[in-house]
Amino acid sequence: MIIERPMYLEKLKNKKNNGFIKVITGMRRSGKSFLLFRLYRDYLISENVSDKHIIEIALDEAGNARYRNPLELDKKIREQTSDKNVMYYVFLDEIQKVVEMQNPYIDNQDAKIGFVDVLLGIMKIKNVDLYVTGSNSKMLSSDILTEFKDRGDEIKVNPLTFKEFYKAYIGDKRNAWKEYFTYGGMPAVLFKQTHAEKSKYLKDLITKTYITDIIERHKITRDSEILEELLNVISSSIGSLTNPTKLSNTFKSIKRLNIASTTINNYLDYFIDAFLILKSYRYDIKGKKYINTPLKYYFADVGLRNARLNFRQQEENHIMENIVYNELVARGFSIDVGVVEYNHKNINGLSQRSQLEVDFLANKSNKRYYLQSALSVSDEKKRRQETNSLYRIDDSFKKIIVVKDDIIPWHDEKGILYIGIEQFLLEEDSMDF
């Protein structure tokens, strides 16, 4: 079974021969290598690019071990792209396997050479279009574009969206949402048959891959248990307002552990750099300013979150909110948590300033959307609760409430769109109904 990734394939097509290094980043096992070595390669072949002009080196394979030496890799690529009358497409998988070594031509211990030097040199060859992927800490970090400065073009691959998952799902499509809601969008999950197989795969992915990468990258020795416990806490509280100080107090009061807020902040950044979790700041919509703390954290894949908690905390409202958040990320929006401040009289007749929340404020170029995620708005009290903040926003940008129920999309008297979660996720123009 081939899982199509049309959104990312289109990005690669648009960046073809643009003179930049195409750096494909994202979570491990999210489909980066398949996108490049299968889907994009098939596209190049369909465009009459010869097999001989596609240079593929998988650096994690034993047969290519010698090319983990940066000088050997550089030599290999230059030899295979020597015909200046031909355009070559060079794919380097697991580029982080290339070691940093002493520069043999300079008598200075600080003179090192590594994969960045190789890539920047190869990029200057006019008849080479260069693509790289990586899977461990060096490539699974937000500093990759800093390494390449203005010479790298990043394509970040996310786990499967529900639409991608739904299209590839084998079986009764009515069960697709339940499966996605439980096991998430890591591509390999679609090839597992039983709960035990899916659960083991996801748990192993967290403990043996992501956490191991973080520990190795940041040389964490004494506090690895705290790192794991912090991930448990974040897993239990997706979509809840928090900050490092609050989390530090939680460790002190519940776990009886004194963990500095700076340590917790560092560990959270490690999770973010590994693309395992994402964070959203709060934004004062009327005041047009950011509120630095508290903020919200979401998992890049809800299946990993659920597996981390052994599938014990299956709160539909929080998981659905996380899925909506991930969908907005996949659609290319920058996302904040909206805050609406307003003045009113309290029960004693005194003036009081309060805050209401909008789950997501999604921005892309000149577009903005306000979204609420709700299991249901079937009764008037619940509907008022979800619309209270939206009604107080006096601009003309689109306002949407996504519900779990399978409904025909409709607008209320204030123009707010109500739409079911599956239709919202499956139809790309659903936000503009």
Residue pairs with C-beta under 8 A, 6 or more apart in sequence:
1 168
1 170
1 190
1 191
2 38
2 39
3 31
3 34
3 160
3 164
3 168
3 187
3 190
4 39
4 164
4 167
4 168
5 31
5 34
5 35
5 39
5 157
5 164
7 330
8 35
8 39
8 155
8 157
9 35
9 39
9 40
9 43
11 155
12 22
12 35
12 36
12 40
12 43
12 131
12 155
13 43
15 22
15 153
15 155
16 129
17 87
17 129
18 153
19 123
20 123
20 151
20 152
20 153
21 119
21 120
21 123
21 130
21 131
21 132
21 148
21 151
21 152
21 153
22 129
22 130
22 131
22 132
22 153
22 155
23 132
23 139
23 144
23 145
23 148
23 152
23 153
23 154
23 155
24 32
24 35
24 36
24 131
24 132
24 133
24 154
24 155
24 157
25 32
25 133
25 134
25 139
25 140
25 144
25 154
25 155
25 156
25 157
25 275
26 32
26 140
26 156
26 157
26 158
26 275
27 140
27 157
27 158
27 159
27 186
27 210
27 274
27 275
27 276
27 300
27 301
28 135
28 136
28 140
28 205
28 209
28 210
28 213
29 186
29 187
29 188
29 205
29 209
30 157
30 158
30 159
30 186
30 187
31 157
31 159
31 160
31 187
32 133
32 135
32 157
33 58
33 93
33 133
34 187
35 157
36 91
36 93
36 131
36 133
37 56
37 58
37 91
37 93
40 131
41 54
41 56
41 91
44 54
44 89
45 51
45 54
49 87
49 89
53 86
53 87
53 88
53 89
54 88
54 89
54 91
55 77
55 80
55 81
55 88
55 89
55 90
55 91
56 91
56 93
57 64
57 67
57 73
57 76
57 77
57 90
57 91
57 92
57 93
58 64
58 93
58 94
59 67
59 68
59 73
59 92
59 93
59 94
59 95
59 97
59 98
60 93
60 94
60 97
66 72
67 73
67 76
67 98
68 97
68 98
68 99
69 98
69 99
69 101
70 98
70 99
70 100
70 101
70 113
70 114
70 115
70 117
70 118
71 101
71 104
71 113
73 92
73 98
73 115
73 118
74 118
74 121
74 122
77 90
77 118
77 122
77 128
78 122
78 125
80 88
81 88
81 90
81 125
81 127
81 128
83 127
84 126
84 127
85 127
86 127
87 127
87 128
87 129
88 127
88 128
88 129
89 128
89 129
89 131
90 122
90 128
90 129
90 130
90 131
91 131
91 132
92 119
92 130
92 131
92 132
92 133
93 132
93 133
94 133
94 134
94 135
94 136
95 115
95 119
95 132
95 133
95 134
95 139
96 115
96 134
96 135
96 136
96 137
96 138
96 139
98 114
98 115
98 118
99 114
100 112
100 113
100 114
100 115
101 112
101 113
101 114
102 109
102 111
102 112
102 113
103 111
103 112
103 113
116 147
116 148
119 130
119 132
119 148
120 148
120 151
122 128
122 130
123 130
123 151
132 139
133 139
134 140
134 144
136 213
136 216
136 217
137 213
137 214
137 216
137 217
137 218
137 274
138 144
138 217
140 213
140 273
140 274
140 275
141 217
141 273
141 274
142 272
142 273
143 273
144 152
144 154
145 152
145 154
156 275
158 185
158 300
158 326
158 329
158 330
159 184
159 185
159 186
159 187
159 300
159 301
159 303
159 326
160 168
160 185
160 186
160 187
160 190
161 185
161 326
161 327
161 330
161 425
162 176
162 177
162 180
162 185
162 323
162 327
162 422
162 425
162 426
163 425
163 426
163 428
164 185
165 176
165 179
165 180
165 185
165 190
166 173
166 176
166 180
166 425
166 426
168 190
169 175
169 176
169 179
169 190
170 190
177 421
177 422
180 323
181 302
181 316
181 319
181 320
181 323
182 303
182 306
182 311
182 314
183 189
183 198
183 202
183 303
183 306
184 202
184 301
184 302
184 303
184 304
184 305
184 306
185 301
185 303
185 326
186 201
186 202
186 205
186 301
186 303
186 304
188 201
189 198
189 201
189 202
189 303
192 198
192 201
198 303
199 307
199 310
199 311
202 303
202 304
202 306
202 307
203 307
203 308
205 304
205 307
206 231
206 304
206 307
206 308
210 274
210 276
210 304
211 224
211 227
211 228
211 231
213 274
214 220
214 227
214 270
214 271
214 274
215 224
215 227
217 270
218 270
220 227
223 263
226 251
226 257
226 259
226 263
226 267
227 267
227 270
229 251
229 255
230 247
230 264
230 267
230 268
231 271
231 276
231 308
232 308
232 309
233 247
233 250
233 251
234 268
234 271
234 277
234 297
234 299
235 299
235 305
235 308
235 309
235 313
236 309
236 313
237 297
238 296
238 297
238 298
238 299
238 305
238 318
238 319
238 321
238 322
239 296
239 298
239 318
239 321
239 322
239 325
240 296
240 318
241 282
241 294
241 295
241 296
241 337
242 294
242 295
242 296
242 297
243 261
243 293
243 294
243 295
244 261
244 262
244 264
244 265
244 268
245 261
245 293
246 294
247 261
247 264
248 259
248 260
248 261
248 264
251 257
251 258
251 259
251 264
252 258
252 259
268 277
268 279
268 297
271 277
272 278
272 279
275 300
276 299
276 300
276 304
277 297
277 298
277 299
277 300
278 297
278 298
278 299
278 300
278 325
278 329
279 295
279 296
279 297
279 298
280 295
280 296
280 298
280 325
280 335
280 336
280 337
280 360
281 290
281 291
281 292
281 295
281 336
281 337
282 290
282 291
282 294
282 295
282 296
282 336
282 337
282 338
282 339
283 289
283 290
283 291
283 336
283 337
283 338
283 339
283 361
284 290
284 291
284 339
284 341
285 338
285 339
285 340
285 358
285 361
285 393
286 340
286 341
286 393
287 341
290 336
291 339
295 337
296 337
298 321
298 322
298 325
298 326
299 305
299 322
300 326
301 326
302 319
302 322
302 323
302 326
305 319
305 322
306 313
306 314
306 319
316 375
316 404
317 373
317 374
317 375
320 373
320 375
320 402
320 404
320 421
321 359
321 373
323 421
323 425
324 359
324 360
324 371
324 373
324 402
324 421
324 424
325 335
325 360
327 424
327 425
328 335
328 360
328 362
328 371
329 335
331 364
331 428
332 364
333 362
333 363
333 364
333 369
334 362
334 363
334 364
335 360
335 361
335 362
335 363
336 360
336 361
336 363
337 357
337 358
337 359
337 360
337 361
338 357
338 358
338 359
338 360
338 361
338 370
338 389
338 393
339 355
339 356
339 357
339 358
340 355
340 356
340 357
340 358
340 389
340 392
340 393
341 353
341 354
341 355
341 356
342 353
342 354
342 356
342 392
343 351
343 352
343 353
344 351
344 352
344 354
345 351
345 352
346 352
356 388
356 389
356 392
357 389
358 370
358 371
358 372
358 389
358 390
358 393
359 371
359 372
359 373
360 369
360 370
360 371
360 372
360 373
361 368
361 369
361 370
362 368
362 369
362 370
362 371
367 397
368 395
368 397
368 398
369 397
369 398
369 399
369 400
369 431
370 390
370 393
370 397
370 398
370 399
370 400
371 399
371 400
371 401
371 402
372 386
372 387
372 389
372 390
372 400
372 401
372 402
373 401
373 402
374 382
374 386
374 401
374 402
374 403
374 404
375 403
375 404
376 382
376 403
376 404
376 405
377 383
377 386
377 401
377 403
377 418
378 405
386 401
387 401
387 412
387 414
387 416
390 399
390 401
390 414
390 416
391 414
393 399
398 417
398 431
398 432
399 414
399 415
399 416
399 417
400 416
400 417
400 418
400 419
400 424
400 431
401 416
401 417
401 418
401 419
402 419
402 420
402 421
402 424
403 418
403 419
403 420
403 421
404 420
404 421
405 420
406 420
406 422
406 423
407 418
407 419
407 420
409 417
409 418
409 419
409 420
409 423
409 430
409 433
410 417
410 418
411 417
411 418
412 418
417 431
417 433
419 430
419 433
423 430
424 430
424 431
